[in-house]
Amino acid sequence: MTTSIDAILVPQGAEYRSVCKGLSRASVATPPVFAIPAGGVPLTQYLERWQQAGHFSNLAQPNVLLMGLCGSLLPQYSVGDVVLYESCWEWKSDRKGGDYRQCDRELTASVHSVLQKRVTLVKALTSDILIYSAPQKCELGQLYGAEVVDMEGLAALEVLTRAGVAVAMLRVVSDDCRHDLPNLSAAFHSDGSFKPLPLGMGLLRQPLAATRLVSGAMRGLRVLQHATTSLFSTRR
């Protein structure tokens, strides 16, 4: 890779463990990995504390890679597809419009040069709520011209680019836009972590959707692990 990565940010839990496992099989030196909370507000608070702790204070322009899973907003993107963000729109459920940010072009190009045909460049949408309805996902994809959705991308871009940090985002699709997900909106704590009981109840209420969610996540996590290893290996 032509540009070095100084740190990797990954949502806490299974995504973080998959990236760490992928890095453990890498054949070159790897950067430190930080587990981040899910959701824009918790992540913003986390990154502000992160900056106050003095991370990268000795670097003129640090390079950070955000990794994890995402959802598809267009039919042509399926579970297991690896995507690299070019830019990110913000969508908030209580208002129209939203901010727009571009990922760092040089760092993004460097990641793309390594993974090449195994990754697709996309425009992303960051939502402040879990979008579980398939029709709504398709509608938002058409409205914003976005191909995938997450809950952290725009917040990371806003905080880090303002601090002079170059940001690239590499994710794996874990759910498509043809099927509904379980409604797990009530299963998040304010810090972005899951509430076990509401999570379990939400999955039990919609067993078919829950099975599809778990299956997609497991496949996405396997691909995320392999993509991580490929990114930090001399033999690809």
C-alpha atoms as an extended CHARMM CRD file, in Angstrom:
* protein
*
       236  EXT
         1         1  MET       CA              0.0000000000        0.0000000000        0.0000000000  PROA      1               0.0000000000
         2         2  THR       CA              1.4070000000        3.3810000000       -1.0150000000  PROA      2               0.0000000000
         3         3  THR       CA             -0.0320000000        5.2230000000        2.0050000000  PROA      3               0.0000000000
         4         4  SER       CA              0.3610000000        3.8710000000        5.5320000000  PROA      4               0.0000000000
         5         5  ILE       CA             -2.6030000000        3.4490000000        7.8830000000  PROA      5               0.0000000000
         6         6  ASP       CA             -2.0130000000        4.7270000000       11.4010000000  PROA      6               0.0000000000
         7         7  ALA       CA             -5.1410000000        3.2740000000       13.0300000000  PROA      7               0.0000000000
         8         8  ILE       CA             -8.2360000000        1.2030000000       12.2960000000  PROA      8               0.0000000000
         9         9  LEU       CA            -11.6290000000        1.9980000000       13.8100000000  PROA      9               0.0000000000
        10        10  VAL       CA            -14.2140000000       -0.8100000000       13.9710000000  PROA      10              0.0000000000
        11        11  PRO       CA            -17.6280000000       -1.0360000000       15.6650000000  PROA      11              0.0000000000
        12        12  GLN       CA            -17.3540000000       -2.9170000000       18.9480000000  PROA      12              0.0000000000
        13        13  GLY       CA            -18.3100000000       -6.5700000000       19.1830000000  PROA      13              0.0000000000
        14        14  ALA       CA            -18.2540000000       -9.1100000000       16.3530000000  PROA      14              0.0000000000
        15        15  GLU       CA            -16.9670000000       -6.6580000000       13.7300000000  PROA      15              0.0000000000
        16        16  TYR       CA            -14.0250000000       -5.6910000000       15.9390000000  PROA      16              0.0000000000
        17        17  ARG       CA            -13.1970000000       -9.3490000000       16.6060000000  PROA      17              0.0000000000
        18        18  SER       CA            -13.3130000000      -10.1980000000       12.8890000000  PROA      18              0.0000000000
        19        19  VAL       CA            -10.9040000000       -7.4060000000       11.9880000000  PROA      19              0.0000000000
        20        20  CYS       CA             -8.5310000000       -8.3860000000       14.7990000000  PROA      20              0.0000000000
        21        21  LYS       CA             -8.6140000000      -11.9970000000       13.6240000000  PROA      21              0.0000000000
        22        22  GLY       CA             -7.8760000000      -10.8910000000       10.0670000000  PROA      22              0.0000000000
        23        23  LEU       CA             -4.9440000000       -8.7890000000       11.2430000000  PROA      23              0.0000000000
        24        24  SER       CA             -3.5370000000      -11.7140000000       13.2250000000  PROA      24              0.0000000000
        25        25  ARG       CA             -3.0140000000      -13.5170000000        9.9000000000  PROA      25              0.0000000000
        26        26  ALA       CA             -1.4480000000      -10.5440000000        8.1130000000  PROA      26              0.0000000000
        27        27  SER       CA              2.0900000000      -10.8410000000        6.7740000000  PROA      27              0.0000000000
        28        28  VAL       CA              3.1350000000       -7.2200000000        7.3440000000  PROA      28              0.0000000000
        29        29  ALA       CA              3.1430000000       -4.8420000000       10.2940000000  PROA      29              0.0000000000
        30        30  THR       CA             -0.3790000000       -3.7780000000       11.2610000000  PROA      30              0.0000000000
        31        31  PRO       CA             -1.7640000000       -0.6080000000       12.8760000000  PROA      31              0.0000000000
        32        32  PRO       CA             -3.5650000000       -0.4840000000       16.2360000000  PROA      32              0.0000000000
        33        33  VAL       CA             -7.2940000000       -1.2580000000       16.2170000000  PROA      33              0.0000000000
        34        34  PHE       CA             -9.8490000000        0.6660000000       18.2670000000  PROA      34              0.0000000000
        35        35  ALA       CA            -13.3620000000       -0.5950000000       19.0750000000  PROA      35              0.0000000000
        36        36  ILE       CA            -15.8940000000        2.1980000000       18.5520000000  PROA      36              0.0000000000
        37        37  PRO       CA            -19.5460000000        2.4860000000       19.6320000000  PROA      37              0.0000000000
        38        38  ALA       CA            -22.3990000000        2.1270000000       17.1490000000  PROA      38              0.0000000000
        39        39  GLY       CA            -24.3190000000        5.2380000000       16.1330000000  PROA      39              0.0000000000
        40        40  GLY       CA            -23.3670000000        8.7970000000       15.2890000000  PROA      40              0.0000000000
        41        41  VAL       CA            -23.8090000000       10.4900000000       18.6790000000  PROA      41              0.0000000000
        42        42  PRO       CA            -21.9070000000        7.8680000000       20.7290000000  PROA      42              0.0000000000
        43        43  LEU       CA            -19.1410000000        7.8010000000       18.1110000000  PROA      43              0.0000000000
        44        44  THR       CA            -18.8110000000       11.5930000000       18.0790000000  PROA      44              0.0000000000
        45        45  GLN       CA            -18.4010000000       11.6010000000       21.8650000000  PROA      45              0.0000000000
        46        46  TYR       CA            -15.8950000000        8.7550000000       21.6690000000  PROA      46              0.0000000000
        47        47  LEU       CA            -13.7800000000       10.4480000000       19.0010000000  PROA      47              0.0000000000
        48        48  GLU       CA            -13.7480000000       13.7470000000       20.8690000000  PROA      48              0.0000000000
        49        49  ARG       CA            -12.3750000000       11.9340000000       23.9380000000  PROA      49              0.0000000000
        50        50  TRP       CA             -9.9730000000       10.0840000000       21.6470000000  PROA      50              0.0000000000
        51        51  GLN       CA             -8.5700000000       13.3650000000       20.3970000000  PROA      51              0.0000000000
        52        52  GLN       CA             -8.2920000000       14.7740000000       23.9080000000  PROA      52              0.0000000000
        53        53  ALA       CA             -6.1950000000       11.7340000000       24.8260000000  PROA      53              0.0000000000
        54        54  GLY       CA             -3.6100000000       12.9240000000       22.2940000000  PROA      54              0.0000000000
        55        55  HSD       CA             -3.7750000000       10.1490000000       19.7090000000  PROA      55              0.0000000000
        56        56  PHE       CA             -1.5290000000       10.9790000000       16.7290000000  PROA      56              0.0000000000
        57        57  SER       CA             -0.4520000000       14.3180000000       18.1920000000  PROA      57              0.0000000000
        58        58  ASN       CA              3.0070000000       13.6200000000       16.7440000000  PROA      58              0.0000000000
        59        59  LEU       CA              1.7450000000       13.1430000000       13.1630000000  PROA      59              0.0000000000
        60        60  ALA       CA              1.0930000000       15.9700000000       10.7000000000  PROA      60              0.0000000000
        61        61  GLN       CA             -1.8040000000       14.1480000000        8.9970000000  PROA      61              0.0000000000
        62        62  PRO       CA             -2.7310000000       10.7520000000       10.4410000000  PROA      62              0.0000000000
        63        63  ASN       CA             -4.4380000000        8.1700000000        8.2320000000  PROA      63              0.0000000000
        64        64  VAL       CA             -7.3960000000        6.3030000000        9.7250000000  PROA      64              0.0000000000
        65        65  LEU       CA             -9.3580000000        3.4320000000        8.1770000000  PROA      65              0.0000000000
        66        66  LEU       CA            -12.9140000000        2.7900000000        9.3560000000  PROA      66              0.0000000000
        67        67  MET       CA            -14.0000000000       -0.8220000000        8.8110000000  PROA      67              0.0000000000
        68        68  GLY       CA            -17.1340000000       -2.8480000000        9.5050000000  PROA      68              0.0000000000
        69        69  LEU       CA            -20.4330000000       -3.9970000000        8.0290000000  PROA      69              0.0000000000
        70        70  CYS       CA            -23.0840000000       -2.0380000000        6.1360000000  PROA      70              0.0000000000
        71        71  GLY       CA            -26.4690000000       -2.4990000000        4.4880000000  PROA      71              0.0000000000
        72        72  SER       CA            -27.3000000000       -2.3760000000        0.7880000000  PROA      72              0.0000000000
        73        73  LEU       CA            -29.5960000000        0.3100000000       -0.6270000000  PROA      73              0.0000000000
        74        74  LEU       CA            -29.6010000000       -0.9980000000       -4.2130000000  PROA      74              0.0000000000
        75        75  PRO       CA            -30.4660000000       -4.4720000000       -5.5670000000  PROA      75              0.0000000000
        76        76  GLN       CA            -27.0900000000       -4.9130000000       -7.2790000000  PROA      76              0.0000000000
        77        77  TYR       CA            -25.2430000000       -4.9970000000       -3.9460000000  PROA      77              0.0000000000
        78        78  SER       CA            -25.5420000000       -8.3200000000       -2.1510000000  PROA      78              0.0000000000
        79        79  VAL       CA            -24.4270000000       -9.8420000000        1.1290000000  PROA      79              0.0000000000
        80        80  GLY       CA            -20.6640000000      -10.3510000000        1.0930000000  PROA      80              0.0000000000
        81        81  ASP       CA            -19.8190000000       -7.5230000000       -1.3220000000  PROA      81              0.0000000000
        82        82  VAL       CA            -16.8060000000       -5.4450000000       -0.2460000000  PROA      82              0.0000000000
        83        83  VAL       CA            -17.2460000000       -1.6970000000       -0.7000000000  PROA      83              0.0000000000
        84        84  LEU       CA            -14.9530000000        1.3010000000       -0.3540000000  PROA      84              0.0000000000
        85        85  TYR       CA            -16.5700000000        4.6700000000        0.3190000000  PROA      85              0.0000000000
        86        86  GLU       CA            -15.9560000000        7.6650000000       -1.9200000000  PROA      86              0.0000000000
        87        87  SER       CA            -18.3150000000        9.9100000000        0.0240000000  PROA      87              0.0000000000
        88        88  CYS       CA            -21.0380000000        9.8960000000        2.6320000000  PROA      88              0.0000000000
        89        89  TRP       CA            -24.4120000000       11.6080000000        3.0170000000  PROA      89              0.0000000000
        90        90  GLU       CA            -26.1610000000       12.1280000000        6.3360000000  PROA      90              0.0000000000
        91        91  TRP       CA            -29.8290000000       11.2350000000        6.8260000000  PROA      91              0.0000000000
        92        92  LYS       CA            -31.6470000000       12.0950000000       10.0370000000  PROA      92              0.0000000000
        93        93  SER       CA            -35.1130000000       10.7130000000       10.6220000000  PROA      93              0.0000000000
        94        94  ASP       CA            -36.4500000000       13.9820000000       12.0810000000  PROA      94              0.0000000000
        95        95  ARG       CA            -35.5010000000       16.3070000000        9.2300000000  PROA      95              0.0000000000
        96        96  LYS       CA            -34.7550000000       16.4990000000        5.5190000000  PROA      96              0.0000000000
        97        97  GLY       CA            -31.3810000000       17.1640000000        3.9660000000  PROA      97              0.0000000000
        98        98  GLY       CA            -28.1560000000       16.4220000000        5.7940000000  PROA      98              0.0000000000
        99        99  ASP       CA            -24.4410000000       16.9660000000        5.6050000000  PROA      99              0.0000000000
       100       100  TYR       CA            -22.1880000000       15.5500000000        2.9020000000  PROA      100             0.0000000000
       101       101  ARG       CA            -18.5180000000       14.6260000000        3.2230000000  PROA      101             0.0000000000
       102       102  GLN       CA            -15.9300000000       13.0680000000        0.9420000000  PROA      102             0.0000000000
       103       103  CYS       CA            -13.4390000000       10.4860000000        2.1240000000  PROA      103             0.0000000000
       104       104  ASP       CA             -9.7510000000       11.2520000000        1.6760000000  PROA      104             0.0000000000
       105       105  ARG       CA             -8.9710000000       10.5830000000       -1.9840000000  PROA      105             0.0000000000
       106       106  GLU       CA             -5.3210000000        9.6200000000       -1.5650000000  PROA      106             0.0000000000
       107       107  LEU       CA             -5.9450000000        7.1440000000        1.2550000000  PROA      107             0.0000000000
       108       108  THR       CA             -8.9930000000        5.7020000000       -0.5230000000  PROA      108             0.0000000000
       109       109  ALA       CA             -6.9910000000        5.2450000000       -3.7300000000  PROA      109             0.0000000000
       110       110  SER       CA             -4.2430000000        3.5150000000       -1.7630000000  PROA      110             0.0000000000
       111       111  VAL       CA             -6.6770000000        0.9890000000       -0.2560000000  PROA      111             0.0000000000
       112       112  HSD       CA             -8.2940000000        0.4740000000       -3.6640000000  PROA      112             0.0000000000
       113       113  SER       CA             -4.9200000000       -0.2070000000       -5.2840000000  PROA      113             0.0000000000
       114       114  VAL       CA             -4.4010000000       -3.1330000000       -2.9110000000  PROA      114             0.0000000000
       115       115  LEU       CA             -7.8240000000       -4.7880000000       -3.1050000000  PROA      115             0.0000000000
       116       116  GLN       CA             -8.5200000000       -3.7780000000       -6.7400000000  PROA      116             0.0000000000
       117       117  LYS       CA            -11.2930000000       -5.8840000000       -8.3060000000  PROA      117             0.0000000000
       118       118  ARG       CA            -12.3840000000       -7.3070000000       -4.9560000000  PROA      118             0.0000000000
       119       119  VAL       CA            -13.7780000000       -3.9490000000       -3.8650000000  PROA      119             0.0000000000
       120       120  THR       CA            -16.3200000000       -1.5330000000       -5.3660000000  PROA      120             0.0000000000
       121       121  LEU       CA            -16.2590000000        2.2340000000       -4.9040000000  PROA      121             0.0000000000
       122       122  VAL       CA            -19.5990000000        3.4950000000       -3.5560000000  PROA      122             0.0000000000
       123       123  LYS       CA            -21.4560000000        6.4860000000       -2.1800000000  PROA      123             0.0000000000
       124       124  ALA       CA            -22.7740000000        5.8710000000        1.3250000000  PROA      124             0.0000000000
       125       125  LEU       CA            -25.5630000000        7.1300000000        3.5500000000  PROA      125             0.0000000000
       126       126  THR       CA            -25.2830000000        7.4120000000        7.3270000000  PROA      126             0.0000000000
       127       127  SER       CA            -28.5520000000        7.1060000000        9.2530000000  PROA      127             0.0000000000
       128       128  ASP       CA            -29.2570000000        8.0820000000       12.8570000000  PROA      128             0.0000000000
       129       129  ILE       CA            -31.6200000000        5.1260000000       13.2480000000  PROA      129             0.0000000000
       130       130  LEU       CA            -31.5820000000        1.4780000000       12.2280000000  PROA      130             0.0000000000
       131       131  ILE       CA            -33.3050000000        1.2020000000        8.8430000000  PROA      131             0.0000000000
       132       132  TYR       CA            -35.0540000000       -2.1630000000        8.9170000000  PROA      132             0.0000000000
       133       133  SER       CA            -37.6750000000       -1.6740000000        6.1800000000  PROA      133             0.0000000000
       134       134  ALA       CA            -36.6630000000       -2.8700000000        2.7100000000  PROA      134             0.0000000000
       135       135  PRO       CA            -38.9040000000       -0.3240000000        0.8910000000  PROA      135             0.0000000000
       136       136  GLN       CA            -37.4300000000        2.5140000000        2.9600000000  PROA      136             0.0000000000
       137       137  LYS       CA            -33.8940000000        1.3980000000        2.1390000000  PROA      137             0.0000000000
       138       138  CYS       CA            -34.6850000000        1.4390000000       -1.5880000000  PROA      138             0.0000000000
       139       139  GLU       CA            -36.3670000000        4.8450000000       -1.2700000000  PROA      139             0.0000000000
       140       140  LEU       CA            -33.3750000000        6.3730000000        0.5330000000  PROA      140             0.0000000000
       141       141  GLY       CA            -30.9800000000        4.8790000000       -1.9950000000  PROA      141             0.0000000000
       142       142  GLN       CA            -32.8490000000        6.5500000000       -4.8400000000  PROA      142             0.0000000000
       143       143  LEU       CA            -33.2850000000        9.8460000000       -2.9710000000  PROA      143             0.0000000000
       144       144  TYR       CA            -29.6020000000       10.2770000000       -2.1040000000  PROA      144             0.0000000000
       145       145  GLY       CA            -27.9880000000        8.3380000000       -4.9380000000  PROA      145             0.0000000000
       146       146  ALA       CA            -26.3260000000        6.1740000000       -2.3010000000  PROA      146             0.0000000000
       147       147  GLU       CA            -25.5490000000        2.4760000000       -2.5770000000  PROA      147             0.0000000000
       148       148  VAL       CA            -24.9930000000        1.4420000000        1.0630000000  PROA      148             0.0000000000
       149       149  VAL       CA            -26.0010000000        2.5820000000        4.5470000000  PROA      149             0.0000000000
       150       150  ASP       CA            -24.3450000000        2.6010000000        7.9700000000  PROA      150             0.0000000000
       151       151  MET       CA            -24.7350000000        4.4040000000       11.3160000000  PROA      151             0.0000000000
       152       152  GLU       CA            -21.2180000000        5.7880000000       11.8900000000  PROA      152             0.0000000000
       153       153  GLY       CA            -19.6050000000        6.9860000000        8.6560000000  PROA      153             0.0000000000
       154       154  LEU       CA            -20.6240000000       10.6380000000        8.5550000000  PROA      154             0.0000000000
       155       155  ALA       CA            -19.8500000000       11.1950000000       12.2490000000  PROA      155             0.0000000000
       156       156  ALA       CA            -16.3410000000        9.7930000000       11.7860000000  PROA      156             0.0000000000
       157       157  LEU       CA            -15.7400000000       11.9960000000        8.7480000000  PROA      157             0.0000000000
       158       158  GLU       CA            -16.9940000000       15.1320000000       10.4780000000  PROA      158             0.0000000000
       159       159  VAL       CA            -14.9380000000       14.7780000000       13.6570000000  PROA      159             0.0000000000
       160       160  LEU       CA            -11.7440000000       13.3840000000       12.1680000000  PROA      160             0.0000000000
       161       161  THR       CA            -11.4250000000       15.5360000000        9.0500000000  PROA      161             0.0000000000
       162       162  ARG       CA            -12.0060000000       18.6170000000       11.1840000000  PROA      162             0.0000000000
       163       163  ALA       CA             -8.9980000000       17.4930000000       13.2370000000  PROA      163             0.0000000000
       164       164  GLY       CA             -6.8230000000       17.0700000000       10.1340000000  PROA      164             0.0000000000
       165       165  VAL       CA             -7.1250000000       13.2800000000        9.9510000000  PROA      165             0.0000000000
       166       166  ALA       CA             -7.3910000000       11.5400000000        6.5560000000  PROA      166             0.0000000000
       167       167  VAL       CA            -10.2230000000        8.9970000000        6.5730000000  PROA      167             0.0000000000
       168       168  ALA       CA            -11.0320000000        6.0260000000        4.3200000000  PROA      168             0.0000000000
       169       169  MET       CA            -13.8830000000        3.5640000000        4.8720000000  PROA      169             0.0000000000
       170       170  LEU       CA            -13.9510000000       -0.0990000000        3.9320000000  PROA      170             0.0000000000
       171       171  ARG       CA            -17.0680000000       -2.1350000000        4.6720000000  PROA      171             0.0000000000
       172       172  VAL       CA            -18.8010000000       -5.3870000000        3.7880000000  PROA      172             0.0000000000
       173       173  VAL       CA            -22.5030000000       -5.6630000000        2.9380000000  PROA      173             0.0000000000
       174       174  SER       CA            -24.3310000000       -7.8230000000        5.4980000000  PROA      174             0.0000000000
       175       175  ASP       CA            -27.9780000000       -7.2100000000        4.5160000000  PROA      175             0.0000000000
       176       176  ASP       CA            -29.6720000000       -6.5060000000        1.1910000000  PROA      176             0.0000000000
       177       177  CYS       CA            -32.5400000000       -4.1960000000        0.2520000000  PROA      177             0.0000000000
       178       178  ARG       CA            -34.9450000000       -6.9430000000       -0.7980000000  PROA      178             0.0000000000
       179       179  HSD       CA            -35.8960000000       -8.1640000000        2.6780000000  PROA      179             0.0000000000
       180       180  ASP       CA            -36.9070000000       -6.4830000000        5.9270000000  PROA      180             0.0000000000
       181       181  LEU       CA            -34.6650000000       -6.7040000000        8.9800000000  PROA      181             0.0000000000
       182       182  PRO       CA            -35.9970000000       -7.2370000000       12.5100000000  PROA      182             0.0000000000
       183       183  ASN       CA            -36.9240000000       -3.9530000000       14.1630000000  PROA      183             0.0000000000
       184       184  LEU       CA            -34.1620000000       -3.6450000000       16.7630000000  PROA      184             0.0000000000
       185       185  SER       CA            -34.4960000000        0.1100000000       17.3090000000  PROA      185             0.0000000000
       186       186  ALA       CA            -35.1900000000       -0.3890000000       21.0300000000  PROA      186             0.0000000000
       187       187  ALA       CA            -32.1890000000       -2.6820000000       21.5000000000  PROA      187             0.0000000000
       188       188  PHE       CA            -29.5020000000        0.0240000000       21.6960000000  PROA      188             0.0000000000
       189       189  HSD       CA            -28.1780000000        1.7470000000       24.8060000000  PROA      189             0.0000000000
       190       190  SER       CA            -27.3500000000        5.4520000000       24.4800000000  PROA      190             0.0000000000
       191       191  ASP       CA            -23.6530000000        4.5180000000       24.2500000000  PROA      191             0.0000000000
       192       192  GLY       CA            -24.2760000000        2.3720000000       21.1670000000  PROA      192             0.0000000000
       193       193  SER       CA            -24.0730000000       -1.0140000000       22.8890000000  PROA      193             0.0000000000
       194       194  PHE       CA            -26.8680000000       -3.5880000000       22.7260000000  PROA      194             0.0000000000
       195       195  LYS       CA            -29.4940000000       -4.2430000000       25.3980000000  PROA      195             0.0000000000
       196       196  PRO       CA            -29.5490000000       -8.0670000000       25.5980000000  PROA      196             0.0000000000
       197       197  LEU       CA            -33.2330000000       -8.5130000000       26.5310000000  PROA      197             0.0000000000
       198       198  PRO       CA            -34.7600000000       -6.1390000000       23.9350000000  PROA      198             0.0000000000
       199       199  LEU       CA            -32.3530000000       -7.5780000000       21.3650000000  PROA      199             0.0000000000
       200       200  GLY       CA            -33.4970000000      -11.1270000000       22.0880000000  PROA      200             0.0000000000
       201       201  MET       CA            -37.1730000000      -10.1610000000       22.0870000000  PROA      201             0.0000000000
       202       202  GLY       CA            -36.7970000000       -8.2710000000       18.8240000000  PROA      202             0.0000000000
       203       203  LEU       CA            -35.2570000000      -11.3210000000       17.1640000000  PROA      203             0.0000000000
       204       204  LEU       CA            -37.8990000000      -13.7070000000       18.5400000000  PROA      204             0.0000000000
       205       205  ARG       CA            -40.7730000000      -11.5790000000       17.2460000000  PROA      205             0.0000000000
       206       206  GLN       CA            -39.5540000000      -11.9100000000       13.6530000000  PROA      206             0.0000000000
       207       207  PRO       CA            -37.7950000000      -15.2820000000       13.3970000000  PROA      207             0.0000000000
       208       208  LEU       CA            -37.4730000000      -15.3660000000        9.5930000000  PROA      208             0.0000000000
       209       209  ALA       CA            -36.0180000000      -11.8600000000        9.4220000000  PROA      209             0.0000000000
       210       210  ALA       CA            -33.7990000000      -12.6750000000       12.4080000000  PROA      210             0.0000000000
       211       211  THR       CA            -32.4440000000      -15.7890000000       10.7060000000  PROA      211             0.0000000000
       212       212  ARG       CA            -31.6850000000      -13.7790000000        7.5770000000  PROA      212             0.0000000000
       213       213  LEU       CA            -29.9880000000      -11.0660000000        9.6700000000  PROA      213             0.0000000000
       214       214  VAL       CA            -27.7640000000      -13.5260000000       11.5220000000  PROA      214             0.0000000000
       215       215  SER       CA            -26.8730000000      -15.4260000000        8.3530000000  PROA      215             0.0000000000
       216       216  GLY       CA            -25.9660000000      -12.2230000000        6.5130000000  PROA      216             0.0000000000
       217       217  ALA       CA            -23.9290000000      -10.9320000000        9.4300000000  PROA      217             0.0000000000
       218       218  MET       CA            -21.9630000000      -14.1720000000        9.7140000000  PROA      218             0.0000000000
       219       219  ARG       CA            -21.1490000000      -14.1560000000        6.0170000000  PROA      219             0.0000000000
       220       220  GLY       CA            -20.2660000000      -10.4700000000        6.1200000000  PROA      220             0.0000000000
       221       221  LEU       CA            -17.9600000000      -11.0070000000        9.0910000000  PROA      221             0.0000000000
       222       222  ARG       CA            -16.1060000000      -13.8120000000        7.3170000000  PROA      222             0.0000000000
       223       223  VAL       CA            -15.5610000000      -11.6060000000        4.2690000000  PROA      223             0.0000000000
       224       224  LEU       CA            -14.5050000000       -8.7090000000        6.5180000000  PROA      224             0.0000000000
       225       225  GLN       CA            -11.8890000000      -10.9240000000        8.1300000000  PROA      225             0.0000000000
       226       226  HSD       CA            -10.4920000000      -12.0510000000        4.7710000000  PROA      226             0.0000000000
       227       227  ALA       CA            -10.4880000000       -8.4960000000        3.3780000000  PROA      227             0.0000000000
       228       228  THR       CA             -8.5290000000       -7.3300000000        6.4200000000  PROA      228             0.0000000000
       229       229  THR       CA             -5.9170000000      -10.0300000000        5.9210000000  PROA      229             0.0000000000
       230       230  SER       CA             -5.6500000000       -9.2150000000        2.2020000000  PROA      230             0.0000000000
       231       231  LEU       CA             -5.1820000000       -5.5210000000        2.8770000000  PROA      231             0.0000000000
       232       232  PHE       CA             -2.2250000000       -6.1610000000        5.1740000000  PROA      232             0.0000000000
       233       233  SER       CA             -0.4860000000       -8.9870000000        3.3340000000  PROA      233             0.0000000000
       234       234  THR       CA              2.3320000000       -9.0290000000        0.8190000000  PROA      234             0.0000000000
       235       235  ARG       CA              0.8030000000      -11.9820000000       -1.0400000000  PROA      235             0.0000000000
       236       236  ARG       CA             -2.7610000000      -11.4380000000       -2.2580000000  PROA      236             0.0000000000
